[in-house]
């Protein structure tokens, strides 16, 4: 690996990498039948619907529109917003340990996350490790989100990052694929133990 190929900056996704966010943490309390819960999350409060809020739609608007389509499920739909904090189990401690280790080594750290602007203050106030980042790009404030190229451009331009200097860690393959089109080194997250190995291969741990 030559110097040009050795990254010096690490960019983290948040949900699924550093923060254990999953709607199932909430809806397991509300559904007795797991298959019914999975159907609800696949067909009603789906990933695609939630991404509208990650892009910037107010939760009140998204919940109202979906409740009109599915009035019989309105209480469950409203819970997605009213009980949103219950979807976060906590931090993914092993990844937080890696983040803190990188910070201790003086590695510049950034975050790039699909996250609603309305729920972001809850995460910001709960997880103090977010203060370790030199900069954060949160989709709900930008009007664009991963895997769209625009949000990667915002990150690179706002913080004057040379993509060849950066590693990007994300749990979704499509986001890694777009990052790599910029020349960013992509790491698909599966576990803290695997992440530690991958970062060590890049000379960062």
QUIURLIN-V403703 format. One record per backbone hydrogen bond with DSSP energy under -1.0 kcal/mol. NH is the residue of the N-H (numbers start at 1). CO is the residue of the C=O. E is the energy in kcal/mol with one decimal. If there is no record, write none. Layout:
# QUIURLIN-V403703
nh:NH co:CO e:E
nh:NH co:CO e:E
This chain:
# QUIURLIN-V403703
nh:8 co:165 e:-2.8
nh:9 co:165 e:-2.5
nh:10 co:108 e:-2.3
nh:11 co:167 e:-3.4
nh:12 co:110 e:-2.9
nh:13 co:169 e:-1.9
nh:16 co:19 e:-3.1
nh:17 co:14 e:-2.0
nh:18 co:14 e:-2.9
nh:19 co:14 e:-2.4
nh:20 co:90 e:-2.9
nh:21 co:19 e:-1.7
nh:22 co:87 e:-2.7
nh:25 co:22 e:-2.1
nh:26 co:23 e:-1.0
nh:27 co:23 e:-2.5
nh:28 co:24 e:-2.0
nh:29 co:26 e:-1.8
nh:31 co:27 e:-2.2
nh:37 co:33 e:-1.9
nh:38 co:34 e:-2.6
nh:39 co:35 e:-2.1
nh:40 co:36 e:-2.3
nh:41 co:37 e:-2.4
nh:42 co:38 e:-1.5
nh:43 co:39 e:-2.7
nh:44 co:40 e:-2.3
nh:45 co:40 e:-1.2
nh:46 co:44 e:-2.2
nh:50 co:46 e:-2.4
nh:51 co:47 e:-2.1
nh:52 co:49 e:-1.1
nh:54 co:50 e:-1.6
nh:55 co:51 e:-1.6
nh:57 co:52 e:-2.4
nh:62 co:58 e:-2.2
nh:63 co:59 e:-3.2
nh:64 co:60 e:-2.0
nh:65 co:61 e:-2.3
nh:66 co:62 e:-2.0
nh:67 co:63 e:-2.5
nh:68 co:64 e:-1.7
nh:69 co:65 e:-1.2
nh:70 co:66 e:-1.9
nh:73 co:70 e:-2.0
nh:74 co:71 e:-1.4
nh:77 co:73 e:-2.3
nh:78 co:74 e:-3.0
nh:79 co:75 e:-1.3
nh:80 co:77 e:-1.1
nh:81 co:78 e:-1.1
nh:82 co:78 e:-2.9
nh:83 co:79 e:-2.3
nh:84 co:81 e:-1.1
nh:86 co:83 e:-1.8
nh:87 co:84 e:-2.4
nh:88 co:85 e:-1.6
nh:89 co:20 e:-2.6
nh:92 co:18 e:-2.7
nh:93 co:91 e:-1.1
nh:95 co:92 e:-1.0
nh:96 co:92 e:-2.0
nh:97 co:93 e:-2.4
nh:98 co:94 e:-1.4
nh:99 co:95 e:-2.6
nh:100 co:96 e:-2.7
nh:101 co:97 e:-2.1
nh:102 co:98 e:-2.7
nh:103 co:99 e:-2.4
nh:104 co:100 e:-2.3
nh:105 co:101 e:-1.3
nh:106 co:103 e:-1.5
nh:107 co:102 e:-2.4
nh:110 co:10 e:-2.2
nh:111 co:135 e:-1.9
nh:112 co:12 e:-2.4
nh:113 co:137 e:-2.4
nh:120 co:116 e:-1.4
nh:123 co:119 e:-1.4
nh:124 co:120 e:-2.9
nh:125 co:121 e:-2.3
nh:126 co:122 e:-1.9
nh:127 co:123 e:-2.5
nh:130 co:127 e:-1.6
nh:131 co:128 e:-2.0
nh:132 co:129 e:-2.0
nh:133 co:130 e:-1.2
nh:134 co:109 e:-3.0
nh:137 co:111 e:-2.4
nh:139 co:113 e:-2.6
nh:140 co:115 e:-2.1
nh:141 co:138 e:-1.8
nh:142 co:139 e:-1.5
nh:143 co:139 e:-1.8
nh:148 co:145 e:-2.5
nh:153 co:149 e:-2.2
nh:154 co:150 e:-2.0
nh:155 co:151 e:-1.8
nh:156 co:152 e:-2.6
nh:157 co:153 e:-2.7
nh:158 co:154 e:-2.7
nh:159 co:155 e:-1.8
nh:161 co:156 e:-2.1
nh:165 co:162 e:-2.4
nh:166 co:163 e:-1.5
nh:167 co:9 e:-2.4
nh:168 co:185 e:-3.0
nh:169 co:11 e:-2.9
nh:170 co:187 e:-1.9
nh:176 co:172 e:-1.7
nh:177 co:173 e:-2.5
nh:178 co:174 e:-1.5
nh:179 co:175 e:-2.2
nh:180 co:176 e:-2.2
nh:182 co:179 e:-1.4
nh:184 co:179 e:-1.6
nh:185 co:166 e:-2.6
nh:187 co:168 e:-2.7
nh:189 co:170 e:-2.9
nh:195 co:191 e:-2.3
nh:196 co:192 e:-2.5
nh:197 co:193 e:-1.5
nh:198 co:194 e:-2.5
nh:199 co:195 e:-2.8
nh:200 co:196 e:-1.8
nh:201 co:197 e:-1.8
nh:203 co:200 e:-1.6
nh:204 co:199 e:-2.6
